[in-house]
Amino acid sequence: MSSGTGITDADGHPVAVTITAGGPAPRDPAGPAPAEDSDPPSRIGIRLTPPTGELLWSCSPEAARELAAELLRAAEETENAPEGHPVTVEAGRLRRGDVRDGGRAMTVESARTDGSTVHVTWKSGAGRTWTQAYAADAAIALKRRLPEGR
C-alpha cells in the first residue's frame, strides 16, 4: 500500500502508507536486552507519512488481521449506511450487491429472471441465504445501490 490510497489526515492532506512484512519487533531502548539465543518475533510494520512528519507503528500478524477485519467491517457498514432516502427499482433490475431497505441487512447475491418472475437470492448480515420470487415489475426499495460494473 502506498500513496494514492485515498487515506488523508484530519486536514484532508494525502498520507502515504507503507506496510512491510516480517522483521523484528521494535525494542524499548530502556528495557532489557533480548537474550542472545532468542529470535525476535516477526512484526508487521506500518509507516504513515503525512505532510507533518512520519509515524511508525508495528504489530503482530494476529493484531494486523484484527485491524484488517475491523477495517472491512467499517467499510461494509459505511457502504451499507442509508444515503438519506431509499431508491426503488423493479425486481427485474436488481443486481448483485444491492442492499434492501429495512431493519435488517439483506444484500442481493443473485437475481435470475424466469419469464415474468424474478428469483432473488438474498444474503443476511449473519451470512444466511434464501431465495424469494417477485413479479419482474415489483417495486423493491433499496438502501444502497452499487454502481454499474461493480
N, C-alpha and C positions, 0 to 999 in steps of 0.2 A: 504494500500500500504506500502511496506517495502523494505528493501534492496533486491537486486537481480532483480530490475525492469529494469535495463539497463540504468538508469539515471546516468550520470557521471558529474564530474566537468570539468572545462576547460582543465585540465591536463589529463583527461581520467580516474581518480580515481572514483570508485563506490561511490555513495551518497545514504545513507539510507534516505527514505522518509516515514514520518508518517503523516497520515491525521486523525484528530479527529473531531467528530461532536458535536455540541452544546457547551454550556459553555458561560460565559460572554465575552464580548469584552475586550481586554486589556485596561487599563486605564492609561492615562498620569499622572504620579505622580505630575507633576507641574500644572496640570489642576484642574478644580473644581471637588469636590467630587460629586458622583451621589446622587440624592435625596434619602432619606431613604425609601420612599414607591415605588420607581420605580424599575421595573425589568430590568436588563441589557439585551440588545439584544443578541440573540444567534449568535455565530460565528462559522466558520469552522477554525480549527487550522491546520497549515501546518508546519511541522518540517523537515528541511533538515539537515542532519548530514554528511558533507564532512569530510575528514581527518583533515582539518584545523580548525574545530570548529563546531558550531551549529548555524543555522539560524531559527528563529521563526517568522512566519507570521500568520495573521488571516484575514479573510474576511467574508463578509455577504454571506448567501446562494445564493443570486442573483449574486454576484460577482463570486462565485465558479462556478455557472452554465455558466456564460460568459467565464470564464477561460477554463472550460471543452469544450465548443463549439469552442473556438479558437484552443485548442489543437487538437480536432477532425479535424477541417478544415486544420490545418497544416499537420497532419498525412496523410490525403487524398491527399493533394497537393504534399507531398513528395512521397507517393506511386505512384501517377499518373505522376510524372515527367519522361520525357524520359530518358532512360538509354544509350544514345549515338546513337543507331540505332534501328529501329523497327525490330520486329521479324514477319515473315509471317507464318501463319498457314492456313490449309484448313478449310473452313467454318464448315465442319463436325466435326472438332476437337476443336471448340470454347467451352469454359466453363464459367460459371458464374464468374464475376469479371474481365474478360479480358477487357482491355481498348483499344479502336480503335485508331490508329494513325491518326492524323489530327488536324485541327484548333480548333475543338470543342470536349469537353469531352463527350465520348459515352462509356458506360460500358455495358457489356453483362449481362442481367438479367436472360435470359434462352435461350437455344438452343434446338430445337426439330427436329429430322430427320424424314422425311416422304418420304421414298424411296430415290430418288437421290436429293431431295430438303431439305434444312435445313432452318427452320423458326427461326430467331434470334430476340429475343425481346431485344431492346436496351433501356437504360435509359440515358437521358441527364444530364448534371451538374445541370440543373434547375429543375430536377425531372420529366420531361416529358418522357413518354414511347411510343414506337411504335415497330411494328414487320416488318421485311423485310425477303424476301425469297431469298436464294442463292443456286446455284448448290453446291452439297456437296464438290466438289473439287475446288471451287472458292478460290483464294488466298486472305486472309484478313490480312492487315498489322496492327499489334498491337504495341502500345506504351509500354504496360506493360502486363505481363502475370503472374497471381498469381501461386504460387507453387501448385503442386498436393495436393488434400485433403483439401484445404483451402476454 
